[in-house]
């Protein structure tokens, strides 16, 4: 159950970053790439739901090989895809924070 909560927290953080990036995009008149952050949040949320279903026993009646396949193929791949999608978009909107010097 712990990993599902971690994924849920990451999904909420990415969605919040999407909202902040949306506001930044409107101010700076940049293209609306922030939709990718919302998509990444949905992918990570789906991974959290599958992980929760496997860890809580909701999907306990499935054979063990199917449970392991669901965990690796569905949950882990969705989480990895969501995080991989979110990283360059967040970098696009917020890299100026690192380039500011005195």
Beta strands, then each sheet from edge to edge (+ up, - down):
end
